[in-house]
Amino acid sequence: MNTQPKTPLSPPQAESNDARPRLESEQILRGNNTVEIEHAGQRYLLRVTRENKLILTK
């Protein structure tokens, strides 16, 4: 029985940055330091830190 060696599957192609929608944080925050986001019945808090970084918490 002569079998061909299996070739490894290629990893799925990552979505290109151009294909993803992009929002500016100002569009989401609208001048606030925190916003609530509802997702799948759960409430999350997106906030800007003193170091101007974003943190998403449940």
C-alpha positions in Angstrom: 0.0 0.0 0.0 1.6 3.3 -1.2 0.2 6.3 0.6 1.2 9.9 0.0 2.6 11.8 3.0 0.0 14.1 4.4 0.7 17.8 3.9 0.1 19.9 7.0 -2.9 22.2 6.8 -2.1 25.9 6.4 -3.2 28.1 9.3 -6.3 30.1 8.5 -5.5 33.4 7.0 -5.8 36.2 9.5 -8.3 38.9 8.6 -6.5 41.8 7.0 -6.6 45.1 8.9 -8.3 46.7 6.0 -11.3 44.3 6.2 -12.1 45.0 9.8 -14.4 47.9 10.7 -12.5 50.6 12.7 -14.0 53.1 15.1 -12.2 55.9 16.9 -12.5 55.7 20.6 -14.0 59.2 20.6 -17.0 57.7 18.6 -17.6 55.2 21.4 -16.8 57.4 24.4 -18.4 60.6 23.2 -16.4 62.8 25.6 -17.0 60.5 28.6 -14.3 58.5 30.5 -16.6 55.5 30.8 -19.3 53.8 28.8 -21.5 50.7 29.5 -21.6 48.1 26.7 -24.3 45.5 26.6 -23.3 42.2 25.0 -25.2 38.9 25.1 -27.2 40.0 28.1 -24.1 41.0 30.0 -23.1 44.5 30.9 -19.4 45.6 30.5 -17.7 48.8 31.4 -15.2 50.4 29.0 -13.1 53.1 30.7 -10.1 55.3 30.0 -7.3 55.1 32.6 -5.2 58.0 33.8 -2.5 56.7 31.5 -5.0 57.1 28.6 -5.4 53.3 28.1 -8.6 51.5 27.6 -9.8 48.8 30.1 -12.9 46.6 29.5 -14.3 45.0 32.6 -17.4 42.9 33.4 
